[in-house]
Amino acid sequence: MLAAYVESPNFDDPLSALVVGERPDPVVPEGWSLVRIKAASLNRHDIWTLQGISQHPLTMPITLGCDGAGTLDDGSEVLLYPAMTTAGWCGDETLDNYSVFSELYNGTQADYVVVPDRNIIAKPASMSFATAASLGTAWLTAYRMLFTKSQLRPGMTMLIQGASGGVSTALIQMGRAAGMTVWVTGRSAEKRAHAEALGAHQTFPPGETLPRRVDAVFETVGEATWAHSLASLRRGGTMVLAGMTSGNDPAANIATIFIEQITIAGSVLGTLEEMRNLIDFVVTADITPTVGLSLPLEDAVAGYRDMWADKTNGKIVFTR
């Protein structure tokens, strides 16, 4: 079968580690099912895998991709919940030593993938495969940040640091649909215009002083925006932290955190229940996740190149 995979990671030049070629067809264990992939989306996690970065020891070669949608043997259309728990785990999956596809098990950027039966969710008939493949890692992360961690209520003001990535575009669309006032920072006029087209009420260059302080900040950038995020929060506000693409060595400014009574809430992925709630919300609110680039899997290198160069405007999706 055709797959995008990595055989020998390269930290400094990750794109050189990407291979698009033939891999053996998967064997289906008991309690798992074979899914014929129709669409798989690209995440920053895939770049990390190419670099050899993982929370679990990587067994090479490994097929890339955390998220996907496709069909079962009987033709049923499904999408995949990305987190796989350890045996016997009960409760919030994100608190377990869970793995995602492409860590301990082969990923979704292939003709076929085998998945635990509990990770299979029926795809709504109204939802395209590309949309369904976008709802895993990025949109689920955004959903948990917004609805579980932020303490926001309709009418409150939220700031999203970064305008164009998968998590950011999901936060813009869901925040607007949930009745928040959505403010966004973006590094270029093009990215800011794209955020406004998705529903942002106002956009700002990075670091610009805002008209007023906000109720919550959504932070996935890290070092480059940390000081601005703290300065932008009202007293008693919440920073929801789910990434550090610019580095993890910010000046903590501990005094501001306790004097202003700032809550810093870490957030990772989401539960299976949150995934189901996300799907219901997207359908009910009539939201279509933004796909910035759709390519056949054969051309996956171009999609990886755009992500590595930070040229994303929404999700990058590979189709079969």
C-alpha positions in Angstrom: 0.0 0.0 0.0 1.1 3.6 -0.5 2.1 5.5 2.7 4.0 8.5 4.0 6.5 7.2 6.5 9.8 7.7 8.2 12.6 5.2 8.4 15.4 7.2 9.8 14.6 10.5 11.6 16.6 13.7 11.0 16.3 16.4 13.6 17.9 19.2 11.7 16.5 18.4 8.2 13.1 16.6 8.9 11.9 16.8 5.3 14.8 14.6 4.2 13.4 11.8 6.4 10.0 11.8 4.7 9.4 8.8 2.4 6.3 8.4 0.2 6.3 4.9 -1.1 5.1 1.3 -0.6 4.6 -0.3 2.8 3.2 -3.8 3.7 -0.6 -4.1 4.0 -1.5 -4.1 7.8 -2.5 -7.1 9.8 -5.7 -6.7 11.8 -5.5 -7.8 15.5 -8.5 -8.9 17.4 -10.6 -6.0 18.7 -9.3 -3.7 15.9 -10.7 -2.9 12.5 -9.2 -2.1 9.1 -10.1 1.4 7.8 -9.6 2.3 4.1 -8.4 5.9 4.3 -10.2 8.5 2.2 -8.5 11.6 3.8 -5.8 12.1 6.4 -4.7 15.5 7.8 -1.2 16.8 8.6 -0.2 18.0 12.1 2.9 19.5 13.7 3.2 16.2 15.4 4.2 14.6 12.1 7.1 17.1 11.8 8.2 16.1 15.3 8.1 12.4 14.3 10.3 13.1 11.3 12.7 14.8 13.8 12.6 11.7 16.1 10.7 13.6 18.8 8.1 11.5 20.6 6.6 10.9 24.0 7.1 7.1 23.3 10.1 5.3 21.8 9.6 5.2 18.1 9.8 1.9 16.2 11.0 2.5 12.7 9.8 2.5 10.0 6.5 4.1 11.2 3.7 5.4 9.0 2.9 9.1 9.7 -0.5 10.7 10.5 -2.6 11.1 13.7 -6.0 11.8 12.0 -8.0 10.3 9.3 -11.4 9.3 7.9 -12.5 6.5 5.6 -14.6 3.4 5.3 -14.9 0.0 6.9 -15.2 -3.3 5.1 -19.0 -3.0 5.0 -18.8 0.5 3.5 -19.6 2.4 6.7 -18.1 5.9 6.7 -16.1 6.7 9.8 -13.6 9.1 11.4 -11.0 8.3 14.0 -10.4 9.4 17.6 -6.6 9.8 17.8 -5.8 8.8 21.4 -5.1 5.1 22.3 -5.1 4.3 26.0 -3.2 1.7 27.9 -4.9 -1.6 28.7 -7.5 -1.2 31.5 -7.5 2.6 31.6 -10.8 4.3 32.6 -11.6 8.0 32.7 -10.0 11.0 31.0 -7.8 9.6 28.2 -5.5 12.6 28.3 -4.4 11.7 31.9 -3.2 8.3 30.8 0.1 7.5 29.3 -1.8 7.4 26.0 -0.3 7.3 22.5 -1.6 8.6 19.2 -1.4 7.0 15.8 2.2 7.1 14.4 3.9 6.6 17.8 3.4 3.0 19.0 1.2 2.1 16.0 1.3 3.0 12.3 -0.5 6.2 11.4 -3.2 7.3 9.0 -1.3 8.7 6.0 -1.7 5.5 4.0 -4.2 3.5 1.9 -5.1 1.5 5.1 -4.8 1.8 8.8 -5.8 -0.6 11.6 -7.4 1.0 14.7 -8.9 -0.1 18.0 -12.7 -0.5 17.6 -13.2 2.1 20.4 -11.4 4.7 18.3 -13.9 4.5 15.4 -16.7 7.1 15.3 -19.5 7.1 12.7 -19.0 10.0 10.3 -22.1 12.2 9.9 -23.5 11.8 6.4 -23.4 15.6 5.8 -19.7 15.8 6.6 -17.0 15.4 3.9 -14.1 13.1 4.4 -11.7 16.0 4.4 -13.7 17.7 7.2 -13.9 14.5 9.2 -10.1 14.0 8.9 -9.5 17.6 10.2 -11.4 17.0 13.5 -8.9 14.9 15.3 -5.8 16.4 16.8 -6.1 20.2 16.0 -9.8 20.7 16.3 -10.1 18.4 19.3 -7.3 20.3 21.0 -9.1 23.5 20.3 -12.4 22.2 21.6 -10.9 21.2 24.9 -9.1 24.5 25.3 -12.2 26.5 24.6 -15.0 24.5 26.3 -13.3 22.6 29.0 -10.3 24.7 30.1 -10.9 28.4 29.4 -13.9 29.3 31.7 -15.3 31.5 29.0 -18.9 32.2 28.6 -20.7 33.8 25.6 -20.0 37.5 25.3 -16.5 37.3 26.8 -13.4 38.2 24.9 -10.7 35.8 23.8 -7.3 36.3 22.3 -5.7 33.7 20.0 -2.0 34.0 19.5 -1.4 33.1 15.9 -3.8 33.3 13.0 -3.3 30.4 10.6 -2.5 27.1 12.1 -5.0 24.2 12.6 -5.7 24.9 16.3 -5.9 28.7 15.8 -8.3 28.5 12.9 -10.5 26.0 14.8 -10.5 28.4 17.8 -11.6 31.3 15.6 -14.5 29.4 14.1 -15.7 27.7 17.3 -15.2 30.8 19.4 -17.3 32.9 17.0 -20.0 30.2 16.8 -20.1 30.0 20.6 -20.8 33.7 21.0 -17.3 35.0 22.1 -15.7 38.2 21.0 -12.7 36.8 19.1 -9.4 38.7 18.8 -6.4 37.2 16.9 -2.8 38.1 16.4 -1.1 37.4 13.0 2.4 38.0 11.6 1.2 39.3 8.2 -1.7 41.2 6.8 -2.6 38.2 4.7 -2.9 35.9 7.8 -4.8 38.6 9.7 -7.2 39.0 6.8 -7.7 35.2 6.7 -8.5 35.2 10.4 -11.1 37.9 9.9 -12.7 35.9 7.0 -13.1 33.0 9.4 -14.9 35.1 11.9 -12.4 37.0 14.0 -13.9 40.3 15.2 -10.5 42.1 15.3 -6.9 41.2 14.4 -3.6 42.7 15.5 0.1 42.4 14.7 2.1 40.3 17.3 2.8 42.2 20.5 0.5 45.1 19.8 -1.3 46.6 22.8 -4.9 45.6 22.7 -7.9 48.0 23.2 -8.6 46.3 26.5 -7.5 43.3 28.4 -9.2 40.0 27.6 -10.8 37.2 29.6 -8.8 34.4 28.2 -5.7 33.9 26.0 -5.1 30.8 23.9 -1.4 30.2 23.7 0.3 27.6 21.4 3.3 29.7 20.3 5.3 29.9 23.6 8.4 32.0 24.0 7.7 34.6 21.3 4.2 35.5 22.6 4.3 34.6 26.3 4.9 38.1 27.6 2.2 39.6 25.4 -0.2 36.9 26.5 0.3 37.7 30.2 0.1 41.4 29.6 -3.1 41.0 27.6 -5.1 39.2 30.3 -7.5 40.9 32.7 -7.0 40.3 36.5 -8.4 36.8 37.2 -8.2 35.8 33.5 -7.1 32.4 32.1 -4.3 31.5 29.8 -4.9 28.1 28.1 -1.5 26.7 27.1 -1.3 23.9 24.5 1.9 24.4 22.6 5.3 26.1 22.2 6.2 26.2 18.6 8.6 29.1 19.1 10.4 27.5 22.1 9.8 26.7 25.8 12.0 29.2 27.6 9.7 32.2 28.3 10.4 34.7 31.1 7.8 33.3 33.5 7.0 36.7 35.1 5.8 34.9 38.3 4.9 38.2 40.0 2.3 39.1 37.3 0.8 35.6 37.5 0.1 35.7 41.3 -0.6 39.5 41.6 -3.1 39.4 38.7 -4.4 36.0 39.9 -3.9 34.5 36.4 -4.9 30.9 35.9 -2.6 29.0 33.6 -4.4 25.9 32.3 -2.4 23.3 30.4 -4.4 21.4 27.8 -3.6 18.4 25.7 -5.7 16.8 23.0 -9.2 15.8 24.3 -11.3 12.9 25.5 -13.4 10.5 23.4 -16.5 12.2 24.9 -15.1 15.6 23.9 -14.5 14.3 20.4 -18.1 13.2 20.1 -19.3 16.6 21.5 -17.0 18.4 19.0 -18.6 16.5 16.1 -22.1 17.4 17.4 -21.1 21.1 17.8 -19.6 21.4 14.3 -22.7 19.8 12.7 -25.2 21.8 14.8 -23.3 25.1 14.3 -22.8 24.4 10.6 -19.1 24.9 10.8 -16.8 23.7 8.1 -13.1 23.4 9.2 -10.8 25.4 7.0 -8.7 23.2 4.7 -5.9 25.4 3.4 -4.4 22.8 1.1 -5.7 19.5 -0.2 -3.3 17.1 -2.0 -3.2 13.5 -3.1 -1.1 11.4 -0.8 1.4 11.0 -3.6 2.2 14.7 -3.3 2.5 14.7 0.5 6.0 16.2 0.3 4.5 19.5 -0.8 2.2 19.6 2.2 5.0 18.8 4.6 7.1 21.5 3.0 4.4 24.1 3.6 4.0 23.2 7.2 7.7 23.3 7.8 7.8 26.7 6.2 4.8 27.9 8.3 2.8 28.5 5.2 -0.4 27.0 6.6 -3.9 28.6 6.4 -6.0 26.0 8.1 -5.6 22.2 7.8 -3.4 20.4 5.2 -5.2 17.3 4.0 -4.0 14.3 2.0 -6.7 12.4 0.0 -7.0 8.9 -1.5 
